[in-house]
Amino acid sequence: MILLVANSKGGVGKTSLATSILAELSKNFAVIGVDLDSANKTASGDWSENRTEEQGKFYYLSGDITQELVNAAADYDHVVVDCGGFDNEEFRRAIAVADAVLIPLLVGSTANILGMRKVATIIEEIRKDKAPKVHGVAVRAPNLGKSAELSRVIDEIIEDPLVQACSTTIGDRVWYGRAQDEYKGITEFKGLNHREQRLIDVAVNEFMILFNDIYGETK
């Protein structure tokens, strides 16, 4: 299965989710990550330098990537593609062969809502006959309760006929960044004490709901 983590707007948490998804998949499957973000490849690159292939790591691709993605899907159980925040040749070639797309939407940002719409439009243009399954998830959501901005993001996801709303939101939490700093996924990251671990467990629970929305409760 080829999963794209995409939004044509940058800075919405694609790499944080992509690294955690790859790390979680690596527990039970042969996986590989592909980084298409030529402008910001250091994030997944630094993370990958400190991981073995068995633990899951990203490799940078550019140009005519279609056959390489197809080959990767044949060689590995799962492929996770971290797309850049822009529309380019690599992005469109990845969409052409993707089985699923995850679009993170940053709460409070109109630009990334427009980014979701653009991704959906490109998918409809390229995959008229057989579109991949498209998931939308709100990120940096309030940790308690709702806000007008969160409701707006969720409504935008629900109202797009191509995008399926995930059954969770990703809260405004520091743990994804701290996990990435330690070259881990969120489910691998451990707190320094009981209080930290309780907070991390909340983030892990949110993430696992998202993960199971995409992959099912696969083992």
C-alpha positions in Angstrom: 0.0 0.0 0.0 1.3 3.5 -0.9 0.2 6.2 1.4 0.8 9.9 0.6 0.8 12.4 3.4 0.0 15.6 1.5 -1.2 19.1 1.6 -0.3 21.7 -1.0 0.4 24.1 2.0 3.6 23.6 4.0 3.9 23.6 7.8 0.9 21.5 8.6 2.6 18.6 10.4 3.0 16.2 7.4 6.5 15.0 8.4 5.6 14.5 12.1 2.7 12.3 11.0 4.6 10.5 8.2 7.5 9.6 10.5 5.2 8.3 13.2 3.2 6.3 10.7 6.3 4.7 9.3 7.7 3.9 12.7 4.4 2.2 13.8 4.2 0.2 10.5 7.8 -1.0 11.0 6.8 -3.0 14.1 5.0 -5.6 12.0 5.8 -4.9 8.3 8.6 -4.3 5.9 8.3 -0.6 5.2 10.0 2.2 3.4 9.6 6.0 3.5 9.9 8.3 0.5 10.6 12.0 0.9 9.5 14.3 -2.0 10.1 17.6 -0.2 13.1 19.0 -1.9 12.9 22.2 0.1 12.8 20.7 3.5 14.2 17.2 3.3 16.4 17.6 6.3 13.6 16.8 8.7 12.9 13.3 7.6 16.6 13.0 6.5 18.0 13.7 9.9 15.4 11.4 11.5 16.3 8.6 9.1 20.0 8.8 9.5 19.5 7.5 13.1 17.3 4.6 12.2 17.9 1.2 10.5 15.9 0.0 7.5 14.1 -2.4 9.8 13.0 0.5 12.0 11.8 2.4 9.0 13.6 5.3 7.3 13.0 7.8 4.5 14.8 8.1 1.2 14.7 11.2 -1.0 13.4 10.8 -4.6 13.0 13.4 -7.4 12.2 13.4 -11.1 10.4 10.6 -12.8 9.6 8.6 -9.7 6.6 6.5 -10.9 8.4 3.3 -11.5 10.5 3.6 -8.3 7.3 3.9 -6.3 5.7 1.0 -8.1 8.9 -1.1 -7.4 8.9 -0.1 -3.8 5.3 -1.1 -3.4 6.2 -4.5 -4.8 9.3 -5.0 -2.6 7.8 -3.7 0.7 4.5 -4.2 2.5 3.9 -0.5 2.9 5.3 2.7 1.4 4.8 6.1 3.2 5.4 9.2 1.0 6.1 12.6 2.7 5.1 15.1 0.1 6.3 18.7 -0.1 3.9 21.6 0.4 3.6 22.5 -3.2 2.3 21.1 -6.5 5.1 19.7 -8.7 5.9 16.8 -11.0 6.8 14.4 -8.2 3.7 15.2 -6.3 1.5 14.4 -9.3 3.4 11.2 -10.1 2.9 10.0 -6.6 -0.8 10.7 -6.7 -1.1 8.7 -9.9 0.0 5.5 -8.1 -1.2 6.1 -4.5 -3.6 3.8 -2.8 -4.5 6.3 0.0 -3.8 9.9 0.8 -3.8 11.6 4.3 -4.4 15.3 4.3 -3.6 17.1 7.6 -5.4 20.4 8.1 -4.0 22.9 10.6 -6.7 24.4 12.8 -6.9 28.1 12.3 -5.3 28.3 8.9 -7.4 29.2 5.9 -4.4 28.6 3.6 -4.2 24.9 4.4 -8.0 24.4 3.9 -7.3 25.8 0.4 -4.4 23.3 0.2 -6.8 20.4 0.9 -9.1 21.6 -1.8 -6.2 21.8 -4.2 -5.0 18.3 -3.4 -8.6 17.0 -3.9 -8.9 18.8 -7.2 -5.6 17.3 -8.5 -6.6 13.8 -7.4 -9.9 14.2 -9.3 -8.0 15.4 -12.4 -5.4 12.6 -12.4 -7.5 9.7 -11.0 -10.9 10.3 -12.6 -11.7 6.6 -13.0 -10.2 5.2 -9.7 -9.4 7.7 -7.0 -7.4 6.6 -3.9 -9.0 6.7 -0.5 -8.5 10.2 0.9 -8.5 10.9 4.6 -8.6 14.3 6.2 -7.6 15.0 9.8 -7.5 18.2 11.9 -4.1 18.8 13.6 -3.1 21.2 16.4 -6.7 20.9 17.7 -7.6 22.2 21.1 -6.8 19.6 23.8 -10.2 20.2 25.5 -13.5 21.1 24.0 -14.1 22.6 20.6 -13.5 26.0 18.9 -15.0 27.8 15.9 -11.8 27.2 14.0 -11.8 23.4 14.7 -15.5 23.2 13.7 -14.7 25.0 10.5 -11.9 22.6 9.6 -14.0 19.5 10.4 -16.9 21.0 8.3 -14.6 21.6 5.4 -13.4 17.9 5.5 -17.0 16.6 5.8 -18.3 18.8 3.0 -15.6 17.7 0.5 -17.1 14.7 -1.4 -13.7 13.1 -2.0 -12.3 13.4 1.5 -13.3 11.1 4.4 -13.0 12.7 7.9 -10.9 10.7 10.4 -12.6 9.7 13.6 -10.2 11.7 15.7 -8.3 15.0 15.8 -4.6 15.5 16.6 -4.2 17.7 19.6 -1.8 20.7 20.0 0.9 18.7 21.7 4.7 18.9 21.9 5.3 15.2 21.9 5.4 14.6 18.2 8.3 17.2 17.9 10.1 15.7 20.9 9.7 12.2 19.4 11.1 13.4 16.1 14.0 15.0 17.9 14.9 11.6 19.4 14.5 9.9 16.0 11.4 8.0 17.1 7.7 7.8 16.2 5.1 8.9 18.7 4.3 5.3 19.8 8.1 4.7 20.5 8.6 7.8 22.6 8.7 7.4 26.4 8.3 10.1 29.0 10.8 10.9 31.7 8.3 10.4 34.5 4.7 9.2 35.2 3.2 12.6 34.5 4.9 13.0 31.1 3.9 9.4 30.1 0.3 10.0 30.9 0.3 13.0 28.6 2.1 11.1 25.9 -0.4 8.3 26.2 -3.2 10.7 25.3 -1.3 11.7 22.1 -0.6 8.0 21.3 -4.3 7.2 21.6 -5.2 10.0 19.2 -2.5 8.8 16.8 -3.6 5.1 16.9 -7.2 6.0 16.1 -5.9 7.9 13.0 -3.6 5.0 12.2 -6.4 2.5 12.4 -8.6 4.7 10.3 -6.1 4.3 7.5 -4.8 0.8 7.9 -7.4 -0.9 10.0 -6.4 -2.7 13.2 -3.8 -4.6 11.3 -1.1 -6.6 13.1 
